[in-house]
Structure formats: structure tokens, C-alpha cells
């Protein structure tokens, strides 16, 4: 990772240490800061929360449908048992569920997009093209889990950078 990026990550844009990354930044280029759990497990957490908010959206929709005085068809009547315990909170679930679902789906989409973009930038046999895109490569590796940063370091060693 470029030294300016390491300093920016460790000390923030203002140059002051923050409480998230207080690891001193000195030594070899191979040293890396520990990454947040939200960064390391972004795909897993995003997928889990997308599923959870999807279920909440379904429960809220069914509960709201029942609150309007309608009965569910017999094929999906089991969903009534899921919505009943929430009582009057169903109105809030109808609002929060879709918002959370959209945010989590976007989070997973952004992870997949960055992963693909990094893979395209790294998989080049040309050293000149790699060096030309190095800033983008390092930013993407920084924003993704540690294993992607390790791939970038391996590619740098391959090109003797």
C-alpha cells in the first residue's frame, strides 16, 4: 500500500490519530492495518441482513394486509402466524423493512462491483497498465477485505514494485 494511503488510513485526512486505527505506521510496505469487522465480513453481513430485512418486509406487508381487514389465501395463511406477534408495530416494520433491504442489497452490490473491478485491474500482464491503475487498485484493495490487499501485494511483488 502506498505510504500516503497508509498514513491517510492510520491518521485520517487531518493527520490526527483516530481511535479506529491507532497502529503506528512505520516499517516495511508489507505491513497492513487491521480492518474493521464490517469490512472483513461485508459480504456475509450484507447477505444476512438482506435476508433478515427481506423477511421483515414480507411480515410487514402481510401484517398490513391483514390490518386492512383482508384474509390471506389458504396457501400462504401460515404467514399470518408470523405477523400476529408484532401487533401494532407492523406499520413500522413496513417502513423499516424495505429501507433496510435496499441499503443492504446496495451494500452487497457495491462489494461485488468493487471485487470485479479490482479483479479486472489486477489481471493484466502489462506492468505499465498495472502501474497506471495503481491508485485505483490500492483504493479498491483498501476498501475490501484483507485478502484482496494481499493479492495486490503479491501482484506488486510479481512486477517487482
C-alpha positions as CSV (number, residue, x, y, z in Angstrom):
1,X,0.0,0.0,0.0
2,X,1.3,3.4,-0.9
3,X,2.8,5.3,2.1
4,X,0.4,8.2,1.6
5,X,-2.6,5.9,1.7
6,X,-1.2,4.1,4.8
7,X,-0.8,7.5,6.6
8,X,-4.3,8.6,5.5
9,X,-5.8,5.4,6.8
10,X,-3.9,5.4,10.1
11,X,-4.2,9.1,10.9
12,X,-7.2,10.3,8.9
13,X,-7.4,13.1,6.5
14,X,-6.5,15.7,9.1
15,X,-3.3,13.9,10.1
16,X,-4.5,13.2,13.6
17,X,-4.7,9.6,15.0
18,X,-8.2,8.3,15.4
19,X,-9.5,5.6,17.7
20,X,-10.2,3.1,15.0
21,X,-6.6,2.7,13.6
22,X,-4.1,3.6,16.2
23,X,-1.5,1.2,15.0
24,X,1.8,3.0,14.3
25,X,2.7,3.3,10.6
26,X,6.3,2.6,10.2
27,X,8.3,-0.3,8.8
28,X,8.0,-2.3,5.6
29,X,5.5,-1.8,2.9
30,X,4.1,-5.3,3.7
31,X,2.6,-4.1,7.0
32,X,-1.1,-3.5,7.0
33,X,-3.6,-2.2,9.5
34,X,-6.2,-4.5,10.8
35,X,-9.5,-3.9,9.1
36,X,-12.9,-3.4,10.6
37,X,-15.3,-6.4,11.1
38,X,-17.7,-4.5,8.8
39,X,-15.0,-4.5,6.1
40,X,-13.7,-8.1,6.6
41,X,-17.2,-9.7,6.6
42,X,-19.1,-7.3,4.4
43,X,-20.4,-9.9,2.0
44,X,-21.6,-12.2,4.8
45,X,-23.2,-9.5,6.9
46,X,-24.8,-7.8,3.9
47,X,-26.3,-11.1,2.7
48,X,-27.6,-12.0,6.2
49,X,-29.1,-8.5,6.8
50,X,-30.6,-8.5,3.3
51,X,-32.3,-11.8,4.1
52,X,-33.5,-10.5,7.5
53,X,-34.8,-7.3,6.1
54,X,-36.5,-9.2,3.3
55,X,-38.3,-11.4,5.8
56,X,-39.3,-8.3,7.8
57,X,-40.6,-6.7,4.6
58,X,-42.7,-9.8,3.9
59,X,-44.0,-9.9,7.5
60,X,-44.8,-6.2,7.5
61,X,-46.7,-6.4,4.2
62,X,-48.7,-9.4,5.3
63,X,-49.5,-7.7,8.7
64,X,-50.6,-4.5,6.9
65,X,-52.7,-6.5,4.5
66,X,-54.4,-8.2,7.5
67,X,-54.8,-4.9,9.4
68,X,-56.9,-3.7,6.4
69,X,-59.4,-6.4,7.2
70,X,-58.4,-8.8,4.4
71,X,-57.9,-12.5,4.8
72,X,-54.9,-14.3,3.4
73,X,-55.4,-17.1,0.8
74,X,-55.1,-20.6,2.3
75,X,-51.8,-21.3,0.6
76,X,-50.0,-18.5,2.5
77,X,-52.1,-18.4,5.6
78,X,-49.0,-19.6,7.7
79,X,-47.6,-16.1,7.3
80,X,-50.4,-14.8,9.5
81,X,-48.8,-16.5,12.4
82,X,-45.5,-14.6,11.7
83,X,-47.2,-11.2,11.5
84,X,-49.5,-11.5,14.5
85,X,-46.9,-11.2,17.3
86,X,-45.8,-7.8,16.0
87,X,-49.2,-6.3,16.7
88,X,-49.3,-2.5,16.0
89,X,-45.6,-2.5,15.2
90,X,-46.4,-3.9,11.8
91,X,-46.7,-0.3,10.4
92,X,-43.1,0.4,11.5
93,X,-41.9,-2.8,10.0
94,X,-43.5,-1.9,6.7
95,X,-41.4,1.3,6.7
96,X,-38.1,0.0,8.1
97,X,-38.0,-3.4,6.3
98,X,-37.8,-2.1,2.7
99,X,-35.4,0.7,3.6
100,X,-33.1,-1.8,5.3
101,X,-33.5,-4.2,2.4
102,X,-32.5,-1.6,-0.2
103,X,-29.5,-0.4,1.9
104,X,-28.2,-4.0,2.4
105,X,-28.7,-5.0,-1.2
106,X,-26.8,-1.9,-2.3
107,X,-24.0,-2.8,0.2
108,X,-23.7,-6.3,-1.3
109,X,-23.9,-5.0,-4.9
110,X,-21.1,-2.4,-4.1
111,X,-18.9,-5.2,-2.7
112,X,-19.4,-7.4,-5.8
113,X,-18.8,-4.4,-8.1
114,X,-15.6,-3.4,-6.3
115,X,-14.4,-7.0,-6.3
116,X,-14.9,-7.4,-10.0
117,X,-13.3,-4.1,-10.8
118,X,-10.3,-5.0,-8.7
119,X,-10.0,-8.4,-10.4
120,X,-10.1,-6.7,-13.9
121,X,-7.4,-4.2,-12.9
122,X,-5.1,-6.8,-11.3
123,X,-5.4,-9.4,-14.1
124,X,-3.2,-7.6,-16.5
125,X,0.1,-9.0,-17.9
126,X,1.3,-5.4,-18.5
127,X,3.3,-3.7,-15.8
128,X,2.7,-0.3,-17.4
129,X,-1.0,-0.7,-17.2
130,X,-0.8,-2.0,-13.6
131,X,1.3,1.0,-12.6
132,X,-1.0,3.4,-14.4
133,X,-4.0,2.0,-12.4
134,X,-2.2,1.6,-9.1
135,X,-4.0,4.3,-7.3
136,X,-7.4,2.8,-8.2
137,X,-6.1,-0.7,-7.3
138,X,-4.8,0.4,-3.9
139,X,-8.1,2.2,-3.1
140,X,-10.2,-0.8,-4.0
141,X,-7.9,-3.1,-2.0
142,X,-8.1,-0.8,0.9
143,X,-11.9,-0.8,0.8
144,X,-12.2,-4.6,0.5
145,X,-11.2,-7.3,3.0
146,X,-7.5,-8.0,3.7
147,X,-7.3,-11.0,1.3
148,X,-7.7,-8.6,-1.6
149,X,-4.9,-6.3,-0.3
150,X,-2.7,-9.4,-0.1
151,X,-3.5,-10.2,-3.7
152,X,-2.4,-6.7,-4.7
153,X,0.8,-7.1,-2.7
154,X,1.5,-10.4,-4.4
155,X,1.0,-8.8,-7.8
156,X,3.3,-5.9,-6.8
157,X,6.0,-8.5,-5.9
158,X,5.4,-10.2,-9.3
159,X,6.1,-6.9,-11.1
160,X,8.9,-6.1,-8.6
161,X,7.3,-2.8,-7.4
